[in-house]
Amino acid sequence: MIDWIKRHRWFLLVAGVLIAVLVITRAAGRHPRVMVAEARTGPLYLRIAASGLVENDSADLAFQAGGKIVRLYVREGDRVAATDLLARASGLAGSRVGVPAGDVIQAPYDGTVVNVYLREGAVAAPGQPVLRLVSSAKPWVTAFIDGEDASHLSPGQKLECRARGYLSEPWEIVVRAVGKEAVPRRDLPGSSRQVRVRCDVAGPAFPLAPGTEVDIDTEVPLVDRGILVPAAAVVHEGMDDWVWVVEDGAVHRREVELGPNNFDLVHLPRGLEPGELVVVTSKQDLTEGRRVKAELAPARSGD
């Protein structure tokens, strides 16, 4: 057998080359299979999912000077009105005019006493917190949103928030102000940098207490109506943006102008007409005018 292979080695070599050429030729002649999507007209929305925190005005209240606490007029959970007397300390120099027996703490606004740090008989240093008061005014929601998503928000836009554990009951909130830069969360050390968005509560009833964490889930309109294609269809090459359009079984390069995108779909203000087919897969080996076998990509839920 070995002798036969040696005698016919040139024949076998030529046969191998011919087979390889035939395989390459046939492969080159096959039409590549590509998945395509139809350019359609419609609105474009950006879905925002973020976390948030219910907040309200609050303050740790202290005596201006040090001394012994002789009287606490409130307990944790008590509701008070602005100017109500909350605590008194004795034997302090420099007491206010008209206030006997030393310094006092008065409520700066209507609210609820949520913490009492020191008890009667304790000695308080100047400025040392004695109790904490939370305002009874309507709270607000601070949303912590990715910087790129936050750039699409503006005052007056409506969002929804849900308390964790109460996913079936949303509350409407309205954007009041959008932060200028992304910063870490003060209440969550080590968190990523996010933009703080302050939102007012829209309705009169809002049962969530300050400090409650909420989930924010909403859709923000990016384009009222425009031509949309999958973001995967766009090819970026230097400063150029283009797509492969399938016409009569062949692909053709088409320059396009890019508009907003929501990562799944992109708005093309110029370059395509509704109903045209663009290639979304297997774009790397395509050349101008090459014939392809196109299959319509399955529609995604929400398309």
N, C-alpha and C positions, 0 to 999 in steps of 0.2 A: 504494500500500500504506500509505504514511504517512497519507494522508487517511482511509483506511478505519479505521485504528487510532484516529485522533483522533475520528471520528464515533462509534465504538463503545467509547470508553475506559471509560465507566461500566459497560457490560456486562462488559467484561473484568475490571474491578476487582471487581465483585460475584462473578463466576465464580471469581476467585482466592481471595476470602474464603471462599466455599462449599467449595472444594477443601481449603483449609487446615483449616477446621472439621471436614470429613469425615476428613481424615488424623489430626487430633488425637483425634477421637472414637473412631476405630478403634484407635488406639494405646492409648488409655485403656481400651478394652474388652478388649484382649489380656491374657491371664494371663502375668505375668512368669515366666521360667524360673529356677528356683533349684536348686542342688545341696544335697542333704540327707544327713545321716549318722544312723545308728541309735544311740541310747544303749545301751551294752552294759555288762555287769557283768564285772569281772575285776580282776586285780592291776595296779598302776601302778609302773613302774620308771623310775629316772633313770639314764641312761647317762653315765658320767663318763670322759672321755678327758683325760689330763694327762701331764706329764713328771715325771721324778723323778731322783734322784741317789743312788747307793750311797755311804754314808758310814760312817766308823768313828772311834774315838778315835785321835788322832794328836797329836804334839807335836814342836816344834823344841826340841832340847836344847842347853844352853849351859853354860859355866863360870860360877861365881858371880863370879869375879874374872878380870882379864885376865892373859895370859901366853902363852908359847910352847908350842905343842902338841908334846909329846915322844913321845907314843905314841897311835896309833889301833888299837884292838883288833878293829875290825869293818870290813867292807866293805859296799857297797850290795848288798842282797839277803840279807844274813846274818840268820838268826833268832836271837833272844836271849831269855833268861828274865829275869824281874824281879830286880833288884839286880845283874845282870851288869855288869862294868866295861867301859865302852865307849871312854873316852878319858881321857888324863891330860895336864895342863899343869904346867910346872915354874916354880919360883922365885916363887910367889905368896904374898903375905902373907895371914895369916888362914886357913891351910889347916885342914881339919877334923881333929879329934883322931883319931889312929890311921891317918891317910892320909899316907904319906911323899911327899916330893918335890912337894908342891903339890896343886892342885885336881884333881878327877876328875868324870867324868860316868858315872852308873849308870842302867841301864834302870828306869823307873818301873813297867813292867808287861811281860808277855810280848808280843813283837811282832817286826816285821821292819824292819830298817833300809832305808829307801827312798831316802834322799839323804844324801850326805856332802858338806858344803859347803866344809870346810877340810881341808887335808892336813897331814901331819906336817911340822913346821918353821914352819908359819904362826903368826902372832901373832893371838890371839883377844881382842877387847875384852870387857869384862864384859857378859854377857847376849847376846853375839853368837851366833846359831845355828851350831852345829858340825855337827849331823846331825839327821835327821828319823826318828822312829820311829812306825810304825803298829801299833796293837794287833792281836793275833792273835785277840781275841774276835770273835764273830760280828758282822758288820756289820749295819746297818739301812738302810732306804730312806726318804729324805725326799721326799715327794710335794709338788709345787707345784700347788695346785688353786684354781680360781676360788672366790671367797668364798661365792657363793650355793650352789654345789655342795658346798663343804666344810661348810656348815651342816647338811647331811643325814648327815654322817658322825659316828660315835661310836666310842669304844674297843671293840675286840672284833670290829668288822666286817672281813670278809675282802675283799681286793682281789687283783688279779693284776698282775704286772709282767713286761715282756719287755725283754731287752736289744736295743738297736737293731742290726739285722742278724741277730737270732735270733728272728724273729717267731713261729716255730712252737713255741717252747719257753717256756711261761709258768711263773713261780714264784709261789707263793701268799705273800702278805704280810698282816699283820694290823695294823689301826690301833691304835696305842698311845696317841697323844695328838694332839689337833687344836689348832693355834695359835689364839690369841685374836683376832688381827687380821691383815689382809693387809699384806704387806711386800714390797719388791722383792727379787729373788734376789741374794744376795751374789756368786755366781759368774757372774752374767750382767748386767753393767751395762746400764742402760737398759730392763730388763725391766719388764713391768706388775706391779702389786701382786697378790700371790697369798698364800693361806694355806699355811703349812708344816704338813704332816701327817707325823708320824713313825710309821713302820710297822716292826714286827718281822718277820723272816723266819720263816715257819712251819716249813719242813722243815729237816732237819739239813744237807743239802747245798745250798750256794749258791756257785757258782763265780765270781760276779762280784766283781771287785776294787773297793775304794773308789775313787771318782772316775768310775765307769762311769755313763753316762747311760742311763736306762730309760724305756720308755713304759708308762703305766698305763692300763688299759682295763677297766672293770667296770660292773656294773649294781647300783644300790642300791635296795632296795624302799622305796617311798614309802607305798603303800596295799596291804594284803593283799587286800582285795576291796572294790569299790565301783563306783558308776555312773560311767562314763567317756564323755566326748564330745570331739570335736576342740576344741582351744583356740580355733580360729577361729570357733566357733559362739557364743561368749560376747560380749555387747555390754556395754561399761562406760559408764555414764552417771552422772556425779557419784558418789554413794555407792551407786548401784544396779547390780546385775549381773543380766542376764537373757538369755534366748534366745528365738528364734522357733520355736515348735512347730507343725508341720503336722498338722492334724486335718481329715479330710474335705475335703481340697483347699484349705483356707484356713489362714492363719497366725494364731497367737495368741501374744501376749507372755506369757512365763512367768518370774517372778522365781526366781532360783536362789541357792544358797549355794555359794561356791567353796571347794574344798579344795586340796591340793597339785597341782602340774602339772609335767610334764617338757618343757614348751614345745610339744609336739605334742598331748598329751592332757591333760585336766583332770578332776579328780575332783569330782563334785557331790554332796555329802552330802544335800542337800535340793532338791526342786523338780522332779525328773524321775523317771520310772519306766522300767525296762528296756524296750527296744523302741520307745519314742517317737522320732519323727523330728525332728531339729533342722536349721535352715537354716545352712549354712556359707559360702555365697557370695551376692552380690547382696542384702545385707540393708539397704542404705542407703535404698532406695525403698519398703520394705514399710510397711504400715499395718495396724492391728488389723482382722482379719477379711478381709483381701484374699485373693482366690483366686489360687493360683499353680499353675504346672506344675512339679512336683517330680521330680527325677531323683536316684537314689541315687549318691552320689559313689563313685568306685572305691576299693576298699580299698587301703591302703598296706601295704607289706611289713612284717611284724611286728605288724600290728593283729590 
